[in-house]
Amino acid sequence: MKNERRDYAMWMHIVPDEDVWFCDEAGANMHTSDLYGWAPKNVRPCVHVATQRGQGVPIEVAMSAGGDVGHDIQDGAYNAARFKTFLVNKLLPYMENLPPRPRYLIADNVGFHHAPV
């Protein structure tokens, strides 16, 4: 296992940084509030929180050392079909404008990243 890790690290060392892309999902929670605040001395901070909650917004982002490669905001959770749509509609058009050479997309181990594209 040590040799495999060493070989991988040596291989990654020669790949240009801009050719390595990282892809992940995140959620923006639209109904959060800070639990910490500022107040003048001897005055207790008070936070007012609305009782009506909004919804979370899922975001898919691919980035390289050069910055944002592609991003997408969906209504509802990501799955294999939405991930494929992200690849086809966001990443492939971006790649078409780049010089033809290998690019490496590194993603986490979520199940829909393993789905056939």
Secondary structure, DSSP 8 states (H G I E B T S, - for coil): -HHHHHHHHHHHHHS-GGGEEEEEEEEEETT---S-----TT--------SS---EEEEEEEEETTEEEEEEE-SS---HHHHHHHIIIIIHHHHHTS-SS--EEEE---GGGGS--
